[in-house]
Amino acid sequence: MQLLLTNKGCSPLNQFPTSLCVIAVSVLILAGCHSQPKLDEKGWQLIWNDEFDGTSIDLSKWSHEVNCYGGGNSEAQCYTANASNSYVADGSLHIVAIKEPYSGPADKDDHPNYHADDKSVTKDYTSARLRTLGKGDWRYGRFEVRAKFPKGQGTWGAAWMLPTDWVYGEWASSGEIDIVEAVNLGTVSDEYPASQKQDEAKLLETRIHGTLHYGQEWPENVYSGQSYRLDDKENPADGFHVYAVEWEQGEIRWYMDGNHYATQTAKGWYSESVTGVLAESDAPFNQRFHFIVNLAIGGDWAGKVNEKGIDASVFPQTLEIDYVRVYRCANAIETGKGCASVQADAVMVKGKLDER
């Protein structure tokens, strides 16, 4: 039996003080309960989690990707399984980007030409990317991570999801769900024109982003999403915050610290074959996806915004993850409907279906 949340505090789902969470768990243990309990009145049930309370990465839940492929975004890191780039300590998973030369495979792990012993590509940074593929794959639910992001020009931390079965074709026709991404935190923000006066807090980058990728296979892919920042302009690199998506049939919602800030629906997304045929109306977000956590360096996003390029002086940098939790909606497991946490002021993001 898994012991839940005894030293991690409570998820925003619960809205209870930590002491009450510990008491609740103790009652369950004394009662000898062997089933996953409802965690809140809405019906969310915890079905998979990693609290990172041990001394090593749990390889029954996670696999490392090892390559110098560049993530498809011209990124500057090689991903390794080295203990210096990813390890568990002090109740957290640490993903560390280091400035050091490294040689590794040119292709991504799932490519037919991938060879683990290939050393044909050398890059100037190392980091880590872990995934649950084949060990944790889900359709619909609440996907939650409590994390502290790195800071500095060229940093690109993310918790996200990719398709397990690629039913509708290669990226991005089978979809991508970005739970949270943050680039270049703490650098000079490029959100506002230089001529537009802003208060000092807005001059520094503090945004996080939630995004969907879909449409056709690259390069005809499209995306839609929403950025968000805390009201007090707090930097996500200065402390831990809880990031989540609630995914049900035909709808995906984004949250930071329990605040619902964005929604997208199947009225805006789509999957289209290379021959121009549209898949069913809720595709591609109607199949199994798996969890990914990684820290990339530079590339086509982080390297081209804010102060541009990579500031080598800020490294090493760490993406620290306190926990990853996956819930299902017990009210309707097949569709994920009936457990939604909705706020009226959340942005309804217009997708790209009407533009195709």
C-alpha positions in Angstrom: 0.0 0.0 0.0 1.3 3.4 -0.9 1.4 6.0 1.8 0.1 9.3 0.5 1.5 12.8 1.1 2.8 12.4 4.6 5.6 14.9 4.2 4.8 16.7 1.0 1.9 18.9 2.0 -1.5 18.8 0.3 -2.3 19.1 -3.4 -4.5 22.1 -4.4 -7.2 19.5 -4.9 -7.6 19.1 -1.1 -7.4 22.6 0.2 -6.6 21.2 3.7 -3.7 22.0 6.0 -0.8 19.5 5.9 -1.6 18.3 9.4 -5.1 17.3 8.4 -3.7 15.4 5.4 -1.4 13.5 7.6 -4.3 12.6 10.0 -6.4 11.5 7.0 -3.7 9.2 5.7 -3.2 7.8 9.2 -6.9 7.0 9.5 -6.7 5.1 6.2 -3.6 3.2 7.3 -5.3 2.2 10.6 -8.4 1.1 8.7 -6.4 -1.1 6.5 -7.7 0.5 3.3 -6.3 -1.0 0.2 -8.1 1.0 -2.5 -7.4 4.5 -3.7 -9.6 7.0 -1.8 -11.4 9.9 -3.2 -9.2 12.9 -2.6 -11.8 15.6 -2.8 -15.5 16.1 -3.2 -15.2 16.3 -7.0 -14.2 12.7 -7.3 -10.5 12.7 -8.3 -8.6 9.5 -7.3 -4.8 9.2 -7.2 -3.8 6.3 -9.4 0.0 6.9 -10.0 2.6 9.1 -8.3 6.2 9.5 -7.5 7.1 11.5 -4.4 10.9 11.1 -4.9 11.3 10.2 -1.3 13.9 7.5 -1.9 17.6 7.7 -2.7 17.5 6.8 -6.4 15.3 7.3 -9.5 12.6 4.7 -9.6 13.3 2.9 -13.0 10.0 1.0 -12.7 8.3 4.4 -13.3 10.8 6.4 -15.4 13.2 5.8 -18.3 16.0 8.2 -19.4 16.3 9.3 -23.0 19.9 9.4 -24.0 20.7 11.4 -27.1 22.2 14.5 -28.6 19.3 15.0 -31.0 18.5 18.5 -29.9 14.8 17.8 -29.2 13.9 18.8 -32.7 14.4 22.4 -31.7 18.2 22.8 -32.3 18.8 22.7 -28.5 22.3 22.8 -27.2 22.3 19.9 -24.8 22.9 16.1 -24.9 20.5 14.2 -22.7 22.3 11.6 -20.5 21.6 9.0 -17.8 24.5 10.3 -15.8 24.0 10.7 -12.0 25.3 14.2 -12.3 22.4 15.2 -14.6 19.5 13.5 -12.7 19.3 12.2 -9.2 16.9 12.0 -6.2 17.9 13.7 -3.0 16.1 15.6 -0.2 12.7 14.5 -1.3 13.0 15.8 -4.9 14.1 14.8 -8.4 16.9 17.0 -9.5 17.5 17.5 -13.3 20.7 19.4 -13.7 22.0 21.2 -16.8 25.8 21.4 -16.9 28.2 23.2 -19.2 30.4 20.4 -20.4 31.2 18.8 -23.7 29.5 15.4 -24.4 29.2 13.1 -27.4 26.2 10.9 -28.0 23.6 9.6 -30.5 22.5 11.8 -33.3 18.9 10.4 -33.4 16.2 10.5 -30.8 15.6 7.3 -28.8 12.6 6.0 -30.8 14.1 6.6 -34.2 14.8 3.4 -36.3 18.4 4.5 -36.8 19.0 5.1 -33.1 22.1 3.4 -31.7 23.0 3.9 -28.0 26.7 3.6 -28.7 26.7 6.3 -31.4 29.0 9.2 -30.5 28.7 11.2 -33.7 27.3 14.4 -32.2 29.0 16.6 -29.6 27.3 19.4 -27.7 28.5 21.9 -25.1 25.9 21.1 -22.4 24.5 18.0 -20.7 21.1 17.6 -19.0 18.4 14.9 -18.5 15.0 14.0 -19.9 12.9 11.3 -18.2 9.6 9.8 -19.4 7.0 7.2 -18.2 6.5 5.6 -21.7 5.4 2.0 -21.3 5.4 2.4 -17.5 2.7 5.1 -17.1 0.4 5.8 -20.0 -3.0 7.4 -19.6 -6.0 8.8 -21.4 -7.8 11.6 -19.4 -7.2 12.6 -15.9 -5.5 15.3 -13.8 -1.7 15.5 -14.2 0.1 17.4 -11.6 3.7 18.4 -10.8 5.1 20.4 -8.0 8.3 22.0 -9.3 10.9 24.8 -8.9 12.2 26.0 -12.2 15.7 27.1 -13.2 16.6 30.6 -14.1 18.8 32.4 -16.6 19.1 33.0 -20.3 18.9 29.7 -22.3 17.1 27.6 -19.7 13.9 25.8 -20.8 12.3 23.6 -18.2 9.2 21.6 -18.9 6.6 19.0 -17.7 4.6 17.7 -20.6 3.1 14.8 -22.4 3.5 13.0 -25.7 1.4 10.2 -27.4 2.2 6.7 -26.5 0.9 5.1 -29.6 1.1 7.8 -32.3 -2.2 6.8 -33.7 -2.6 9.8 -36.0 1.0 10.0 -37.3 4.2 11.7 -36.4 4.5 14.9 -34.5 2.4 16.9 -34.2 -0.6 15.2 -35.8 -0.8 12.8 -32.8 -0.6 15.8 -30.4 1.4 17.2 -27.5 0.2 18.5 -24.2 2.5 21.0 -22.5 1.5 21.1 -18.8 4.0 23.8 -18.0 7.0 25.3 -19.7 9.2 28.2 -18.6 12.1 29.8 -20.5 14.7 32.3 -19.4 13.2 33.1 -16.0 14.6 36.1 -14.3 16.1 37.6 -17.5 14.9 40.9 -19.2 11.4 40.2 -20.4 10.5 40.8 -24.1 6.8 40.8 -23.4 6.4 44.5 -23.7 7.9 47.0 -26.3 10.9 48.9 -25.0 9.0 52.1 -25.5 6.1 51.0 -23.3 6.6 51.9 -19.7 6.0 49.1 -17.2 6.5 48.6 -13.5 9.9 47.2 -12.6 8.6 43.7 -11.7 7.3 43.3 -15.3 10.7 44.0 -16.7 11.9 40.5 -15.6 10.6 37.2 -17.2 8.2 35.4 -14.8 5.8 33.8 -17.2 4.9 30.1 -17.4 3.1 28.6 -20.5 0.5 25.9 -21.1 0.2 24.8 -24.8 -1.2 22.2 -27.2 0.5 21.1 -30.4 -1.6 19.4 -33.1 -2.6 19.7 -36.8 -0.6 17.9 -39.4 2.9 16.3 -39.2 5.8 18.8 -39.1 6.3 21.2 -40.8 2.5 21.8 -41.1 2.0 21.6 -37.4 0.2 24.3 -35.4 -0.1 25.2 -31.7 -2.3 27.3 -29.3 -1.8 28.1 -25.7 -1.8 30.7 -22.9 0.9 32.3 -20.7 0.3 33.1 -17.0 2.0 34.7 -14.1 1.2 35.0 -10.4 -0.5 38.2 -9.3 2.4 39.3 -7.2 4.9 38.7 -10.1 6.6 36.0 -8.1 9.3 34.2 -10.1 8.7 30.4 -10.5 12.4 30.0 -10.2 12.3 31.3 -6.6 10.2 28.6 -5.1 8.0 25.6 -5.6 4.6 25.8 -7.3 2.0 23.2 -8.4 1.3 23.0 -12.1 -1.5 20.8 -13.5 -3.8 20.0 -16.4 -7.2 18.5 -16.2 -7.9 16.5 -19.3 -11.3 15.2 -20.2 -12.9 14.1 -23.5 -13.0 17.3 -25.7 -11.5 19.7 -23.1 -8.2 20.4 -21.4 -7.7 23.0 -18.6 -4.5 24.5 -17.1 -3.8 25.4 -13.5 -1.0 27.0 -11.4 -1.3 26.6 -7.6 -5.0 25.7 -8.0 -5.8 28.7 -10.2 -7.5 27.7 -13.4 -6.1 30.1 -16.0 -6.8 28.5 -19.4 -9.1 26.1 -21.3 -9.0 24.6 -24.8 -11.6 22.5 -26.4 -12.0 20.2 -29.4 -13.7 23.0 -31.2 -10.2 24.5 -31.7 -7.8 21.5 -32.1 -7.7 18.9 -34.8 -5.6 16.2 -36.4 -5.2 16.1 -40.2 -3.5 13.4 -42.2 -0.9 14.2 -44.9 -3.6 13.7 -47.5 -5.8 16.4 -45.9 -8.3 14.1 -44.1 -9.5 15.2 -40.7 -9.6 12.6 -37.9 -12.6 12.4 -35.5 -13.6 15.6 -33.9 -11.8 15.1 -30.5 -8.5 13.8 -32.1 -5.7 13.8 -31.4 -6.4 14.2 -27.7 -8.4 11.0 -27.3 -5.5 8.5 -27.0 -3.0 7.5 -24.4 -0.2 9.9 -23.5 2.8 9.6 -21.2 4.6 12.0 -18.9 7.9 13.8 -19.6 10.1 16.0 -17.5 13.2 17.7 -18.9 15.5 20.7 -18.9 16.6 21.9 -22.3 19.2 24.5 -23.2 18.8 27.2 -25.8 17.2 26.1 -29.1 14.5 27.6 -31.2 12.5 29.1 -28.3 14.8 29.8 -25.3 17.7 30.8 -27.5 15.7 33.3 -29.6 13.8 35.3 -27.0 14.5 37.6 -24.0 18.2 38.4 -24.0 18.9 35.9 -26.9 21.4 33.0 -26.9 22.7 31.2 -23.9 24.4 32.8 -20.9 27.0 30.2 -20.0 27.8 31.9 -16.7 24.5 30.8 -15.1 25.2 27.1 -15.3 24.8 24.7 -13.7 21.0 25.1 -13.3 18.4 22.7 -11.8 14.8 21.8 -12.5 13.7 20.5 -9.1 10.6 18.3 -8.9 9.0 17.6 -5.6 6.4 15.2 -6.9 4.4 14.0 -10.0 0.8 12.8 -9.5 -1.8 11.4 -11.8 -5.5 11.3 -10.9 -8.5 9.8 -12.6 -12.0 11.1 -12.5 -14.0 8.3 -10.7 -17.2 9.9 -11.8 -16.6 8.9 -15.5 -13.3 7.0 -16.0 -13.9 6.5 -19.8 -14.4 10.2 -20.5 -12.8 12.0 -17.6 -15.9 14.2 -17.2 -17.6 15.3 -14.0 -14.6 16.3 -11.8 -13.8 19.7 -13.4 -12.4 22.6 -11.3 -13.6 25.6 -13.3 -13.1 29.4 -12.7 -15.1 31.8 -14.7 -12.2 34.2 -15.5 -10.0 31.5 -17.1 -9.1 32.3 -20.7 -10.8 30.3 -23.4 -8.0 29.8 -25.9 -9.1 29.9 -29.5 -7.5 27.0 -31.4 -6.4 26.8 -35.0 -9.1 24.6 -36.5 -10.9 27.6 -38.2 -7.6 28.7 -39.7 -6.7 25.4 -41.5 
